[in-house]
């Protein structure tokens, strides 16, 4: 994937697209349609662009990106950072532990949880 400047994903529906996450992890900005369920996130985080799922809208957006291709490295760096900060296995593990803890202890909401070196949980309210 390192040879690509842009990843285009034009699905009408896809739950949580692993292909998009993989492209972002390589620092490749993404052009997405709303059906990918990440179009809003890539717009909000500056890691890519979104457009309607019509041939005309897709063509127009590609033209716009090509005209502003100097933005690609900045968006690529933001893409890599997004995956490291939100979608790394460490972050997914923390989120899972937090959700399980909150399910088991509904009156004790926590902000963060981490695994200490002795395999005990450290809970932060």
C-alpha positions in Angstrom: 0.0 0.0 0.0 2.9 2.4 0.4 2.8 3.2 -3.4 -0.6 4.9 -3.1 -1.4 8.5 -2.3 -5.2 8.0 -1.8 -7.5 5.2 -0.9 -11.0 5.5 -2.4 -13.8 3.4 -0.8 -17.2 4.0 -2.3 -19.5 1.5 -0.6 -23.1 2.1 0.0 -23.0 0.2 3.3 -20.2 -1.3 5.3 -20.2 -1.7 9.1 -16.6 -0.8 10.1 -14.3 -1.0 7.1 -11.1 -2.8 7.9 -9.6 -1.8 4.5 -10.1 1.9 5.4 -8.4 1.4 8.8 -5.5 -0.4 7.1 -5.0 2.4 4.6 -5.1 5.0 7.4 -2.6 3.0 9.4 -0.2 3.2 6.4 -0.7 7.0 6.4 -2.9 7.0 3.3 -5.7 9.5 3.3 -9.1 8.2 2.4 -12.0 9.3 0.1 -15.2 7.8 1.4 -18.9 7.7 0.8 -21.3 7.9 3.8 -22.0 4.2 3.6 -18.6 3.3 4.9 -19.5 4.5 8.4 -16.2 6.4 8.7 -16.8 9.2 6.3 -17.7 11.7 9.0 -14.7 10.6 11.1 -12.2 11.1 8.3 -13.6 14.5 7.6 -13.6 15.5 11.3 -10.1 14.3 12.0 -8.6 15.7 8.8 -7.6 12.2 7.6 -9.5 12.3 4.3 -12.6 13.4 2.5 -16.2 12.3 2.0 -18.7 12.8 -0.8 -22.0 11.5 -1.9 -22.1 8.1 -3.6 -22.8 9.4 -7.1 -20.4 9.2 -10.1 -20.5 12.9 -10.5 -19.8 13.7 -6.8 -16.9 11.1 -6.8 -15.4 12.5 -9.9 -15.7 16.1 -8.6 -14.1 15.2 -5.3 -11.2 13.4 -7.0 -10.6 16.5 -9.1 -10.6 18.7 -6.0 -8.1 16.4 -4.3 -5.8 16.3 -7.3 -5.9 20.1 -7.4 -4.9 20.3 -3.7 -2.5 17.3 -3.7 -0.1 19.1 -1.4 -2.5 18.4 1.5 -2.0 14.6 1.1 1.1 14.3 3.3 -0.5 16.3 6.1 -3.6 14.2 5.9 -1.5 11.0 5.8 0.3 11.9 9.0 -3.1 12.6 10.6 -4.4 9.3 9.4 -1.5 7.4 11.0 -2.0 9.3 14.2 -5.7 8.5 14.3 -5.1 4.8 14.0 -2.4 4.8 16.7 -4.5 6.9 19.1 -7.9 5.3 18.6 -7.6 1.9 16.8 -4.4 0.3 18.1 -4.8 -3.0 19.9 -3.8 -1.2 23.1 -6.6 1.3 22.7 -9.1 -1.4 21.7 -8.1 -3.5 24.7 -8.5 -0.5 27.0 -11.9 0.3 25.6 -13.0 -3.3 25.9 -11.9 -3.4 29.6 -13.7 -0.1 30.3 -16.9 -1.3 28.7 -16.8 -4.7 30.5 -16.1 -3.0 33.8 -18.9 -0.5 33.3 -21.3 -3.4 32.5 -20.3 -5.3 35.6 -20.4 -2.2 37.8 -23.2 0.1 36.3 -23.1 2.6 39.3 -19.3 3.0 39.1 -18.5 4.6 35.7 -14.8 4.9 34.9 -12.9 7.2 32.6 -9.9 4.9 31.9 -8.5 1.5 32.8 -5.0 0.1 32.3 -3.3 -3.1 32.9 -0.4 -2.8 35.4 2.8 -4.9 35.1 1.6 -7.3 37.8 -1.6 -8.0 35.6 -3.9 -6.1 37.9 -6.2 -3.4 36.6 -5.8 0.2 37.4 -9.1 2.0 37.3 -9.4 5.8 37.0 -12.8 7.5 37.7 
